[in-house]
Amino acid sequence: MKGRAIAHGAVTIVNAISTGKGAALGIDLLTEAKVELTRDSKQVEVSIIGGKNEDTTLAKESVNAVLKHFSNNKLGAHVEVKSQIPIARGLKSSSTAANAIVLATLCALGKKIPDEDIVKLGVDAAFKAKVTITGAYDDACASYFGGAVLTDNYGRKILKQNSVDETLVAVIYVPTARTYTQQFPKERLNPFRYAVEMAFELAMKGEYWKALTLNGLIHSSALSVSTKPAVDALLNGALAAGLSGTGPSIAAIVKKEDSKQIVSAWSSLPGKILTANLTNSKARCA
């Protein structure tokens, strides 16, 4: 009773915290989960490769969400998670991990359920683990399905879904600081709600890059995060650039041939720079 699954990361197009409606975009930073179900214990034991001090609550809740779905309370599990996605940097590490672990658990059980139900089990786990404010259904869907996905997070509905140009890349500036969603001061965004709604309307019209840039400017202003990295990226050929999630990462969408200019423009910033392809690939058992 073993399962292995892979899910992709994502970056924000429009943050859903202030309005409940959001949009995100799949990128090919991967999270891999291995789940071995056991009959000798009902405990869920978790190992996060390269992150032994990280909280394992989400991983445990993700396995339990699947077992509860099938009314199976007699099993435990050994879970191993390995990820290319920096934790608590606005790159959807929680949504991606939940997707991968839920899917790996299903693989271990030999069960299949509809894709959106898989995503919703991960969202349930995220709420129980208290790592989300809105459920992050937009992030979870972009991670699971790939492409650009716009959602009503509270209604857990996909409002729009499109493939993206996989020849484009996301250049991502990842500062050393972390931002945990559960500690986020939601009230800081309330005065900016109308502007976020404008960004979402742009996304609904398919103007994803305009929406991403506007969203980034809005949330950087609200959270007192410097807009300079995003502006520098735009000045160096980026199609869009802005804060991802609640930050602190900044994502720039660029043509592959322009990516070196962005990396060069950001080279003196503290932290690290990642480059990832945009992806339309779904999460999968592996």
C-alpha positions in Angstrom: 0.0 0.0 0.0 2.4 2.6 -1.3 1.8 5.7 -3.4 3.9 8.4 -4.9 2.7 11.6 -6.5 4.0 14.9 -7.9 2.3 18.3 -7.9 3.5 21.6 -9.3 3.9 25.0 -7.6 2.2 28.2 -8.6 2.5 32.0 -8.5 -0.2 34.5 -7.8 -2.1 36.4 -10.6 -4.6 37.9 -8.2 -4.6 37.4 -4.4 -8.0 36.2 -3.0 -7.7 37.3 0.6 -9.6 40.6 0.3 -12.3 39.5 -2.1 -12.6 35.7 -1.9 -11.8 35.5 -5.6 -8.3 34.8 -6.9 -6.2 33.6 -9.7 -2.9 31.7 -9.9 -0.6 30.2 -12.5 1.1 26.8 -12.6 5.0 26.6 -12.6 7.2 23.6 -12.8 8.7 23.7 -9.3 7.8 20.2 -8.0 6.7 18.7 -4.7 7.0 14.9 -4.5 5.1 12.9 -1.8 5.5 9.3 -0.9 2.9 7.6 1.3 3.1 4.1 2.7 -0.1 3.1 4.5 0.3 0.9 7.6 -2.0 -1.4 9.5 0.1 -1.7 12.6 -0.6 1.9 13.8 -3.1 4.6 13.2 -0.4 7.3 13.5 0.7 9.4 10.6 4.5 9.9 10.7 5.9 12.6 8.5 9.4 13.2 7.2 10.1 16.5 5.3 13.3 16.2 3.4 15.5 19.2 4.1 13.0 20.6 6.6 13.2 18.5 9.8 11.9 21.4 11.9 8.9 22.2 9.7 5.4 21.8 11.0 4.0 18.5 9.8 0.3 19.2 10.7 -0.7 19.8 7.0 0.8 16.5 5.9 -1.0 14.6 8.6 -4.3 16.3 7.9 -3.9 15.6 4.2 -3.6 11.8 4.8 -6.4 11.9 7.3 -8.7 13.8 4.9 -8.4 10.9 2.4 -8.9 8.2 5.0 -11.9 9.9 6.4 -13.4 10.3 2.9 -13.4 6.5 2.6 -14.4 6.0 6.2 -11.2 4.2 6.8 -9.9 4.9 10.3 -7.9 1.7 10.8 -4.8 2.8 8.9 -1.8 4.9 9.7 0.9 6.1 7.3 4.5 7.0 6.8 4.8 10.1 4.7 7.9 11.5 3.0 7.8 15.0 1.3 10.5 16.5 -0.9 10.0 19.9 -2.5 11.7 22.4 -4.8 9.5 25.1 -3.4 10.7 27.4 -0.7 8.4 27.3 2.3 6.4 30.4 3.4 7.6 32.6 0.5 4.3 33.0 -1.4 4.9 30.2 -3.9 2.1 27.9 -2.8 4.2 25.4 -0.9 1.2 24.4 1.3 -1.3 23.9 -1.5 1.2 22.0 -3.5 2.2 19.7 -0.6 -1.5 19.0 0.2 -2.2 18.1 -3.5 0.8 15.8 -3.7 0.0 14.1 -0.3 -3.7 13.6 -1.0 -3.0 12.2 -4.4 -0.2 9.9 -3.1 -2.6 8.6 -0.4 -5.2 7.9 -3.1 -2.5 6.0 -5.1 -1.6 4.0 -2.1 -5.3 3.0 -1.5 -5.7 2.3 -5.2 -8.7 4.7 -5.3 -9.8 7.3 -7.9 -12.0 10.3 -7.3 -12.8 13.3 -9.5 -9.9 15.8 -9.8 -11.8 18.7 -8.1 -12.6 16.4 -5.2 -8.9 15.7 -4.8 -8.2 19.4 -4.6 -11.0 20.0 -2.1 -9.7 17.3 0.2 -6.4 19.2 0.2 -8.2 22.5 1.0 -10.1 20.8 3.8 -6.7 19.7 5.2 -5.3 23.2 4.9 -8.2 24.6 6.9 -7.7 22.0 9.6 -4.0 22.7 9.7 -4.7 26.5 9.9 -2.3 27.4 7.0 -4.9 29.2 4.9 -7.3 32.2 5.2 -9.6 31.6 2.2 -8.8 27.9 1.5 -6.5 29.0 -1.3 -8.7 27.2 -3.9 -7.1 29.2 -6.6 -3.6 28.2 -5.6 -4.6 24.6 -5.2 -6.2 24.4 -8.6 -3.3 26.1 -10.4 -1.0 23.6 -8.6 -3.1 20.6 -9.5 -4.3 21.4 -13.0 -1.6 23.7 -14.2 -2.3 26.7 -16.5 -4.1 29.8 -15.3 -7.0 29.2 -13.0 -9.5 31.8 -11.6 -11.7 30.7 -8.7 -14.3 31.7 -6.2 -12.4 30.4 -3.1 -15.3 30.5 -0.7 -17.6 28.8 -3.1 -14.8 26.4 -4.3 -15.7 27.0 -7.9 -13.5 27.4 -11.0 -14.6 30.5 -12.8 -12.1 30.4 -15.7 -9.4 28.1 -16.8 -6.9 28.5 -19.6 -3.7 27.0 -20.9 -0.6 29.2 -20.8 2.3 29.7 -23.1 4.9 27.1 -21.9 7.7 28.9 -23.7 7.4 31.6 -21.0 9.3 31.4 -17.7 8.8 32.7 -14.2 11.9 34.3 -12.7 11.3 34.5 -9.0 13.2 36.5 -6.4 13.0 34.7 -3.1 14.1 36.8 0.0 15.4 35.1 3.1 12.4 36.3 5.2 9.3 34.1 5.5 5.6 35.1 5.6 3.1 32.7 7.2 -0.4 33.0 5.9 -2.0 32.2 9.2 -0.2 35.2 10.8 -1.3 37.6 8.0 -3.1 40.8 9.0 -6.1 40.5 6.7 -7.5 43.8 7.7 -4.6 45.6 6.0 -6.1 44.7 2.7 -9.7 45.8 3.3 -9.1 49.4 2.0 -7.7 48.0 -1.3 -10.5 45.6 -2.0 -11.9 47.7 -4.9 -8.5 47.8 -6.6 -8.1 44.0 -6.2 -11.6 43.6 -7.8 -10.3 45.6 -10.8 -7.3 43.3 -11.1 -9.6 40.3 -11.0 -11.8 41.8 -13.7 -8.7 42.1 -15.9 -7.9 38.4 -15.3 -11.4 37.4 -16.2 -10.9 39.1 -19.5 -7.7 37.1 -20.1 -5.4 40.0 -19.3 -3.3 37.9 -17.0 -0.1 39.9 -17.1 -1.8 43.2 -16.5 -3.7 41.6 -13.6 -0.5 40.1 -12.1 1.3 43.4 -12.2 -1.6 45.5 -10.8 -2.1 42.9 -8.1 1.5 43.0 -7.1 1.6 46.8 -6.9 -1.6 46.8 -4.8 -0.4 44.2 -2.3 3.1 45.5 -2.1 1.7 48.9 -1.2 -0.7 47.4 1.4 2.0 45.3 3.0 4.9 47.9 2.8 6.9 45.6 0.5 9.3 47.3 -1.9 8.1 47.5 -5.4 11.6 48.1 -6.8 12.3 44.4 -7.8 9.1 44.3 -9.7 9.7 47.6 -11.4 13.3 46.6 -12.2 12.0 43.4 -13.8 9.5 45.4 -15.9 12.2 47.8 -17.0 14.3 44.8 -18.1 11.7 43.2 -20.4 9.3 41.3 -18.1 5.7 40.9 -19.4 4.5 41.1 -15.8 6.0 41.3 -12.3 4.6 41.5 -8.8 4.3 40.0 -5.3 3.2 36.4 -5.2 0.7 35.6 -2.5 1.4 37.5 0.7 5.1 37.5 -0.3 7.8 38.0 0.2 8.7 36.5 -3.2 8.4 38.5 -6.4 7.5 36.7 -9.6 8.3 38.1 -13.1 6.9 36.5 -16.2 9.3 36.8 -19.1 10.2 35.4 -22.5 12.9 32.8 -22.1 15.4 34.9 -24.0 14.9 37.8 -21.6 15.2 35.9 -18.4 19.0 36.5 -18.0 18.3 40.3 -18.0 16.0 39.9 -15.0 18.4 37.6 -13.2 21.1 40.2 -13.7 18.9 43.1 -12.6 18.2 41.2 -9.3 21.7 39.8 -8.8 22.5 42.2 -5.9 19.4 41.4 -3.9 19.7 39.4 -0.7 18.2 35.9 -1.0 18.1 33.7 -4.1 16.6 33.7 -7.6 14.7 30.8 -9.1 13.7 30.2 -12.7 10.8 27.9 -13.6 8.8 27.2 -16.7 5.1 27.9 -16.9 3.3 24.6 -17.0 -0.1 23.2 -18.1 0.7 19.8 -16.5 -1.6 18.2 -14.0 -0.5 16.6 -10.7 0.0 12.9 -11.2 0.7 9.6 -9.5 4.3 8.7 -10.3 
